[in-house]
Amino acid sequence: MTLILTGTSQALGDNTQSAINKVPIRQPVFCSDQGLETDEQYEERFHGGPERALHFYPSEHYAYWETYWQAMQLESPGFSFKPGVFGENLSDNQFDEDNCHIGDIFKLGEAVVQISQPRSPCYKLNIQFNYPQMSVLMQANGKTGWLLRVLQEGMVKPADQLELLETSDERLSVRKCADILYNNAFNQTDLEHLAAHNALSKNWRRHASHWLEDGKPNDWTRRLLNK
């Protein structure tokens, strides 16, 4: 079952604003190339836009995080691990980072969407969950979900289900794509694959190209830890 969610900006912690908290839609919403009409992005430089119009998060991950919190005996974030707390617009139990690929195309109501890149976790997750390592952990374990571009605009309704229309011929899974850039050692062949992948967002292709040119990965400290 697909859940479709939107949210607006609100206070997150003492000095931060974010629209990370989403709730299920209750009526039809127009999905444009910028995303769902009633959804808001507080920092548009880092979120939203044509290449990051929607965020999908696999629903199987909620149980993982619940178990992790219990196993580590961490302080409760004050809410349950459920759709909407990771900033996701879509959640479903059919799809995950291993069985979905960069460039895969889906239908959602009248809209047609395509996977453009893995999600890049940021420090606001640390604030959201009151856990300073949350963004780093998510990037390392690959449970990031992914972002989508909108190929065809249209109305979506609460009961609409995400349907796979076309799988990319390149078969670059979301997990492998993220691992190449974030978790693996330098691999020229893999980085060249990312840099030349037509369906991968321009920003991710640029990061891959920079690593190939400079011989060293980007420093993700500011995004992950706000330092």
C-alpha positions in Angstrom: 0.0 0.0 0.0 1.3 3.4 -1.0 1.0 6.3 1.4 1.2 9.9 0.0 2.3 12.6 2.4 3.0 16.3 2.5 4.0 18.8 5.2 4.8 22.4 6.0 7.7 24.1 7.7 7.8 24.2 11.5 10.2 24.5 14.3 12.7 21.7 14.7 14.7 22.0 17.8 15.6 25.4 19.2 17.0 27.3 16.2 16.0 25.2 13.1 13.1 25.2 10.7 12.2 22.2 8.6 9.3 20.6 6.7 10.6 17.1 7.5 7.4 16.0 9.3 4.8 14.9 6.8 1.2 13.7 7.1 -1.0 11.6 4.7 -3.0 13.6 2.2 -6.8 13.5 2.7 -7.9 14.9 -0.7 -6.6 14.9 -4.3 -3.4 16.9 -4.8 -1.7 18.2 -7.9 1.8 16.8 -8.6 3.8 19.2 -10.6 7.5 19.0 -11.7 8.2 20.7 -8.3 6.4 18.1 -6.3 3.1 17.8 -4.5 1.2 21.1 -4.4 0.6 21.1 -0.7 4.1 20.1 0.3 6.7 22.6 1.4 10.5 22.7 1.4 12.1 25.1 3.9 15.5 25.2 2.2 15.0 24.9 -1.5 18.7 25.1 -2.2 19.0 21.6 -0.7 15.5 20.1 -1.0 12.9 20.0 -3.7 13.1 21.2 -7.3 12.8 19.3 -10.5 15.4 16.6 -9.7 14.2 16.2 -6.1 10.5 16.7 -6.4 9.4 13.7 -4.3 11.1 11.6 -1.6 10.3 7.9 -1.3 11.0 5.9 1.9 10.5 2.1 2.1 8.1 1.2 4.8 10.1 -1.9 5.9 12.7 0.5 7.4 10.4 1.7 10.2 10.6 -1.6 12.0 14.4 -1.6 11.5 14.8 1.8 13.2 12.5 0.8 16.0 14.5 -2.3 16.7 17.8 -0.3 16.5 16.6 2.2 19.0 15.6 -0.6 21.4 18.8 -2.5 20.9 21.0 0.6 21.5 18.8 1.7 24.5 18.5 5.1 23.0 16.2 7.8 24.3 12.9 7.9 22.5 12.6 10.7 19.9 9.1 11.4 21.2 7.2 9.9 18.3 6.9 6.4 16.7 8.8 5.3 13.6 6.1 5.7 11.0 5.5 7.2 7.6 6.2 10.9 7.6 9.0 11.3 10.2 11.8 11.0 7.6 10.5 13.7 5.4 9.1 11.2 2.9 6.3 12.0 0.4 5.8 8.4 -0.5 6.1 5.1 1.4 5.3 1.6 0.3 6.3 -2.0 1.2 6.9 -3.2 -2.4 10.0 -1.3 -3.2 13.4 -0.8 -1.5 17.0 0.4 -2.3 18.0 -3.1 -3.7 15.1 -3.8 -6.1 14.7 -0.2 -7.4 17.2 1.5 -9.8 18.2 4.9 -10.9 16.0 5.7 -13.9 13.1 3.4 -13.0 9.7 4.9 -14.0 6.5 4.7 -12.0 2.9 5.8 -12.3 1.2 7.5 -9.4 -2.4 8.5 -10.1 -2.2 10.7 -13.2 1.5 11.5 -12.6 4.5 9.7 -14.0 7.7 9.8 -11.9 11.3 8.6 -12.2 14.0 7.8 -9.7 16.7 10.5 -10.0 19.1 9.8 -7.1 19.5 8.3 -3.6 18.5 10.6 -0.7 21.5 12.4 0.8 20.9 12.4 4.6 21.5 15.7 6.4 22.0 17.0 9.9 18.4 17.8 10.4 17.8 14.1 10.8 20.0 14.3 13.9 17.8 17.0 15.3 14.6 15.2 14.4 15.6 12.0 16.2 17.7 13.6 18.9 20.6 11.3 17.9 23.8 13.0 16.7 24.8 10.1 14.5 21.5 9.6 12.7 22.6 11.1 9.3 25.9 9.3 9.3 24.3 6.0 10.2 21.6 6.3 7.5 24.2 7.1 4.9 26.4 4.2 5.9 23.6 1.5 6.1 22.0 2.6 2.9 18.5 3.0 4.3 18.1 6.4 2.7 15.2 6.0 0.3 15.4 8.0 -2.9 14.3 11.1 -4.7 12.2 11.3 -7.9 11.6 13.7 -10.8 8.2 14.2 -12.3 8.0 13.2 -16.0 4.3 13.8 -16.3 2.3 16.1 -14.1 -1.1 15.2 -12.8 -3.5 14.7 -9.9 -2.9 12.1 -7.2 -5.4 10.9 -4.7 -5.0 9.3 -1.3 -5.9 5.8 -2.5 -3.5 5.9 -5.6 -0.9 3.2 -5.6 2.7 3.5 -7.0 3.0 1.2 -10.0 6.3 0.3 -11.7 6.0 1.1 -15.4 9.6 0.6 -16.6 12.9 -0.7 -15.2 16.1 1.1 -16.3 18.2 -1.0 -18.6 21.3 0.0 -16.7 20.1 -1.8 -13.5 22.0 0.5 -11.2 20.3 -0.1 -7.9 19.7 2.8 -5.5 21.8 1.1 -2.9 24.8 0.5 -5.3 24.6 4.1 -6.5 24.8 5.4 -3.0 27.5 3.1 -2.0 29.7 4.1 -4.9 29.7 7.7 -3.9 29.4 7.4 -0.1 30.6 4.1 1.2 33.1 2.5 -1.2 36.8 3.2 -1.9 37.7 4.9 -5.2 36.6 2.8 -8.2 37.1 4.4 -11.5 34.8 2.2 -13.4 31.9 2.7 -11.0 32.4 6.4 -10.8 32.5 6.7 -14.6 29.2 4.8 -14.6 27.7 7.4 -12.3 29.2 10.3 -14.2 27.7 9.1 -17.5 24.3 7.9 -16.3 21.7 9.9 -18.1 18.9 9.3 -15.6 21.1 10.2 -12.5 20.6 13.8 -11.3 23.2 16.3 -12.5 24.3 17.0 -9.0 25.2 13.3 -8.4 27.0 13.1 -11.8 28.9 16.2 -10.9 30.1 14.7 -7.6 31.2 11.5 -9.4 33.1 13.6 -12.0 34.8 15.7 -9.3 36.1 12.5 -7.5 37.4 11.2 -10.8 39.2 14.5 -11.5 40.5 15.2 -8.0 41.2 11.7 -6.9 39.4 12.2 -3.6 35.8 12.2 -2.4 33.8 15.3 -1.4 33.8 16.2 2.3 30.2 15.5 3.5 30.8 16.9 7.1 28.7 20.0 6.7 25.7 18.2 5.3 25.9 15.4 7.8 26.8 17.2 10.9 26.4 20.9 10.2 30.1 21.6 11.0 
